[in-house]
């Protein structure tokens, strides 16, 4: 992943809770469209696999 010097500023102090939550939703939706680009640490991958295994085994 290439490092970018990007300054994205939101007027957080002027936004209400609903506007802040909507901004989070927009970011999350965008991240989900490119989820293959999100690095997953090895320890996290192992923890997810273990949780999935326990869930399948009841």
Secondary structure as the mmCIF struct_conf table of DSSP 4:
data_model
#
loop_
_struct_conf.conf_type_id
_struct_conf.id
_struct_conf.beg_label_comp_id
_struct_conf.beg_label_asym_id
_struct_conf.beg_label_seq_id
_struct_conf.end_label_comp_id
_struct_conf.end_label_asym_id
_struct_conf.end_label_seq_id
HELX_RH_3T_P HELX_RH_3T_P1 UNK A 12 UNK A 14
HELX_RH_AL_P HELX_RH_AL_P1 UNK A 17 UNK A 33
TURN_TY1_P TURN_TY1_P1 UNK A 34 UNK A 34
HELX_RH_3T_P HELX_RH_3T_P2 UNK A 35 UNK A 37
BEND BEND1 UNK A 38 UNK A 38
HELX_RH_AL_P HELX_RH_AL_P2 UNK A 42 UNK A 56
TURN_TY1_P TURN_TY1_P2 UNK A 57 UNK A 57
#
